[in-house]
Amino acid sequence: MCDLLPASQPVEKIGKMKKLRRTLSESFGRIAFKKEDSGFDEICVTKMSTRSVQGAGEQGGVLTKALDPIPEERKARVQRTQSGFEPFEKPASQVKRVHSENNACIQAQAKSSSAGKESPKLRRHSSPSSPTSPKFGKADSYEKLEKLGEGSYATVYKGKSKVNGKLVALKVIRLQEEEGTPFTAIREASLLKGLKHSNIVLLHDIIHTKETLTLVFEYVHTDLCQYMDKHPGGLHPDNVRLFLYQLLRGLSYIHQRYILHRDLKPQNLLISDTGELKLADFGLARAKSVPSHTYSNEVVTLWYRPPDVLLGSTDYSTCLDMWGVGCIFVEMMQGVAAFPGMKDIQDQLERIFLIIGTPSEESWPGVHSLPHFKPDRFTVYSPKKLRQAWNKLGYVDHAEELASRFLQCSPKQRISAQNALSHDYFSQLPPRLWELPDMSPIFTVTTIKLTPEAGDAGHQGTEQQQQASSQKTSAKH
């Protein structure tokens, strides 16, 4: 930042400030380079010199310049303390605390001399007022309560913050010296740090030690897979609508930022006790740049993987996620997976083509050029109405039409998340939902709430009862 002096600044005041700055610079220069027997810690002195000069400059009404040049013979030692300098960018309110902090820093150094040497790293992170108080970014700030799950490279625990007492989810990623930090962990952390939305899981903290990398998330008690297992036979149509709206809301947010999730499945959609749905597990997510690049086709769990990726395409965009939305939509309505392939990619494609229809150059221009598409390998099927395969789509107005917009073999024909939010399927929701800020859950609208599922009432409704409920809901809307 350039140093600008007001045109009306009195000459004497400027002269006094220059003299004061020179005096302070020389004084603190002598202190900083004093012999070790002085008892001062280099880190403490650095803070003193920086803040004191800053305070003088701010009180004098002039933005002061940096300290005077350091003699050559002293530069080697100065380099060890350079990281402590933060020239003149702290607010003026901190100036009042300069003397108390400096005294506390010097006293801490005197105590450490008698009790043994203390690590400079610990001193830098310790608070003079409460050196043992828990802080964010430290492993001992969180208490593990129970294991929630374990994957190939990470274990997830339910935990509790010692800083504020809130429940958290601790994703502990094991580090190996030969392999370093898994790229999926780096990707997840880097993306989530910049995503702030009520329908995306919140990353609270990152803790890095020699053995582990721990991502600290907000705690959400269940996921959509567990929720559907608890309520078999399909969810209440009103709840399906609310869950789908939240899923599309979160996806629209990341897609507008050119981020693809690439691993949409019920296990990666968290459900809070109030019904908030949150996108989670961004380990496979990618920030898509412009122009388009090619990406790995080894993404998305098989049941939710789109046909273009199954056929070997590596050139895709946000439409990749929209196929997964369609599969999840059908599963919430019907109570069973849309395309539960049991063998391999060939079997998965056969199950898709049986309902959607076997693609051709006419229905999907360019399909013959995909690496794994061999016309003689697939039975030729004609497309069917989706309600023939999943009858419950026919019980709710506009549900079948919206599902068909998601489940298009040709990726370019799939509806976007933003456009899907304006589909007639959501037309009876309160208009205020479309006006909510990103960080406001849909349940801040008082008329929005989950409907008790059949299992919650202590009984499992029959398909006829659920069908009647769905038809009643459609008539009401």
Buried (B, 14 or more C-beta within 10 A) or exposed (E): EEEEEEEEEEEEEBEEBEEBBEEBBEEBBEEBBEEEEEEBBBBBBBBBBBBBBBBBBBEBEBBBBEBEEBEEEEEEEBEEBEEBBEEBEBEEEEBEEBEEBBEBBBEBBEEBEEEEEBEEEEBEEBEBEEEEEBBBEBEEBBBEBEEBEEEEBBBBBBBBBBBEEEEBBBBBBBBEEEEEBBEBBBBBBEBBEEBEBBBBBBBBBBBEEEEBBBBBBBBBEEBBBBBBEEBEBBBBBBBBBBBBBBBBBBBBBBBEEEBBBBBBBBBBBBBBEEBBBBBBBBBBBBEBEEEEEEBEBEBBBBBBBBBBBBBEBBEBBBBBBBBBBBBBBBBBBBBEBBBEBEEEBEBBBBBBBBBBBBBEEEBBEEBEEBEEBEEEEBEEBEBEEBBEBBBBBBBBBBBBEBBBBBBBBBBEEBBBBBEBBEBEBBEBBEEEBEEBEEEEBBBEBEEBBBBEBBEEEEEEBEEEEBBEBBBEBBEEB
